[in-house]
C-alpha cells in the first residue's frame, strides 16, 4: 500500500512543466544562516527496480551526518497505513465503473487481466490515482522498491526519527484538485498504449539515473499519458514547495537533516533549491 501511494503521488506530482537548467545532481548540501551543521536534499524516484536503487557513498555520508530524516510523509506514523487505505478508496459506494464509458471499462479491464492477472472489478473501488499506481508498477519488469521506504527503513534501523514535510490530507488535497475526467483520461490512454507507456517510463528512468532532473521533467512534460495534468503544476508542486520551506528551515536549524522527496520538487524557479537560495541559504550539488 505504501508503494502504491508513493507511486501515485509521484505520478500526480510530476506530470508538470519542465524545470529550468540546473546542476545535474540529485543530492544537495544546504548551509547558511542559522544552520550549525549542513543538511541535505535528495530527489527520489518513488518506484525503481532493485538494481536501480543506489545508495552511493555520498548519499551514505549525507545520511550518516543527518540526525533525522524528513520524507514527504511521516512513514513511521502507525496511523498512516489506515489513512492511506481510506484516501485511496472512492466514497459513497462508488466504483471506477461509475466514471467510465463501457468501452473505457473494457480497455482497463483487459489491461489488468493481461498485465496483472486481475479484473478491474477486484480493484474498482480505488480512486484513479490508485489505479494509475498499479498500472505504473506493471511497467517495471521487477519487484519494485522505493527510495522513500528505503530511507525510512535505514532510519528505523539506526533509531533516527522519520518525519513528514506535509500531512497526507495536504497531499491528497493537491491531487484531488485535478478533475476526475483528467485522471480518467490518463488511465485510459495508458491502457490503450501499454508499449508506448513502457518506453516512455524507461526514458524517465534513464534521465533520473543520469541525474538530469531537467531532462526528466521535460520528458514528463511531453508525456503521451499526462492527461493534461501540466495545468495543475501550481497545486501539485509549487504551492507544496512553498509550504515545505518553513518546515525545512525549522528542522535544519534544530538538527542536521536529510530531506528526501520526489525529484520534481528540486528544480525550476519555484522549486525547493531556488526557494532556499532566495532565503539566503547555500545549496550546492554533491556528487
ChimeraX attribute file (.defattr): number of C-alpha atoms within 10 A of each C-alpha:
attribute: neighborCount
match mode: 1-to-1
recipient: residues
	/A:1	12
	/A:2	15
	/A:3	18
	/A:4	21
	/A:5	20
	/A:6	23
	/A:7	25
	/A:8	25
	/A:9	23
	/A:10	20
	/A:11	21
	/A:12	25
	/A:13	26
	/A:14	23
	/A:15	27
	/A:16	26
	/A:17	20
	/A:18	21
	/A:19	21
	/A:20	16
	/A:21	13
	/A:22	14
	/A:23	15
	/A:24	16
	/A:25	20
	/A:26	23
	/A:27	24
	/A:28	25
	/A:29	17
	/A:30	22
	/A:31	22
	/A:32	17
	/A:33	11
	/A:34	12
	/A:35	18
	/A:36	13
	/A:37	16
	/A:38	21
	/A:39	28
	/A:40	25
	/A:41	27
	/A:42	25
	/A:43	23
	/A:44	23
	/A:45	23
	/A:46	23
	/A:47	26
	/A:48	21
	/A:49	14
	/A:50	13
	/A:51	9
	/A:52	13
	/A:53	17
	/A:54	11
	/A:55	13
	/A:56	10
	/A:57	10
	/A:58	12
	/A:59	20
	/A:60	11
	/A:61	11
	/A:62	23
	/A:63	23
	/A:64	15
	/A:65	17
	/A:66	21
	/A:67	20
	/A:68	22
	/A:69	24
	/A:70	25
	/A:71	22
	/A:72	20
	/A:73	19
	/A:74	20
	/A:75	20
	/A:76	17
	/A:77	11
	/A:78	9
	/A:79	10
	/A:80	16
	/A:81	14
	/A:82	10
	/A:83	12
	/A:84	17
	/A:85	14
	/A:86	12
	/A:87	16
	/A:88	20
	/A:89	20
	/A:90	16
	/A:91	12
	/A:92	6
	/A:93	7
	/A:94	14
	/A:95	18
	/A:96	19
	/A:97	15
	/A:98	10
	/A:99	14
	/A:100	16
	/A:101	10
	/A:102	10
	/A:103	10
	/A:104	19
	/A:105	18
	/A:106	15
	/A:107	18
	/A:108	22
	/A:109	18
	/A:110	18
	/A:111	23
	/A:112	20
	/A:113	12
	/A:114	11
	/A:115	13
	/A:116	13
	/A:117	10
	/A:118	14
	/A:119	15
	/A:120	22
	/A:121	12
	/A:122	10
	/A:123	16
	/A:124	19
	/A:125	19
	/A:126	21
	/A:127	20
	/A:128	24
	/A:129	25
	/A:130	25
	/A:131	24
	/A:132	25
	/A:133	22
	/A:134	19
	/A:135	24
	/A:136	19
	/A:137	21
	/A:138	18
	/A:139	17
	/A:140	15
	/A:141	10
	/A:142	12
	/A:143	11
	/A:144	17
	/A:145	18
	/A:146	20
	/A:147	23
	/A:148	24
	/A:149	18
	/A:150	13
	/A:151	21
	/A:152	23
	/A:153	16
	/A:154	14
	/A:155	20
	/A:156	13
	/A:157	9
	/A:158	11
	/A:159	11
	/A:160	15
	/A:161	15
	/A:162	23
	/A:163	19
	/A:164	20
	/A:165	23
	/A:166	17
	/A:167	13
	/A:168	16
	/A:169	12
	/A:170	10
	/A:171	18
	/A:172	15
	/A:173	13
	/A:174	20
	/A:175	20
	/A:176	14
	/A:177	11
	/A:178	17
	/A:179	10
	/A:180	13
	/A:181	13
	/A:182	14
	/A:183	22
	/A:184	20
	/A:185	18
	/A:186	19
	/A:187	23
	/A:188	21
	/A:189	18
	/A:190	23
	/A:191	23
	/A:192	15
	/A:193	13
	/A:194	16
	/A:195	12
	/A:196	14
	/A:197	20
	/A:198	17
	/A:199	11
	/A:200	19
	/A:201	17
	/A:202	14
	/A:203	16
	/A:204	21
	/A:205	17
	/A:206	14
	/A:207	17
	/A:208	23
	/A:209	17
	/A:210	13
	/A:211	19
	/A:212	19
	/A:213	29
	/A:214	24
	/A:215	21
	/A:216	23
	/A:217	25
	/A:218	18
	/A:219	20
	/A:220	24
	/A:221	20
	/A:222	15
	/A:223	18
	/A:224	16
	/A:225	21
	/A:226	22
	/A:227	18
	/A:228	17
	/A:229	22
	/A:230	20
	/A:231	12
	/A:232	19
	/A:233	17
	/A:234	15
	/A:235	18
	/A:236	28
	/A:237	23
	/A:238	19
	/A:239	14
	/A:240	21
	/A:241	20
	/A:242	15
	/A:243	12
	/A:244	17
	/A:245	18
	/A:246	13
	/A:247	14
	/A:248	19
	/A:249	17
	/A:250	12
	/A:251	21
	/A:252	25
	/A:253	18
	/A:254	14
	/A:255	18
	/A:256	24
	/A:257	26
	/A:258	31
	/A:259	27
	/A:260	24
	/A:261	23
	/A:262	23
	/A:263	27
	/A:264	26
	/A:265	23
	/A:266	28
	/A:267	22
	/A:268	21
	/A:269	13
	/A:270	20
	/A:271	22
	/A:272	24
	/A:273	23
	/A:274	17
	/A:275	19
	/A:276	21
	/A:277	15
	/A:278	10
	/A:279	12
	/A:280	12
	/A:281	19
	/A:282	17
	/A:283	21
	/A:284	17
	/A:285	16
	/A:286	17
	/A:287	13
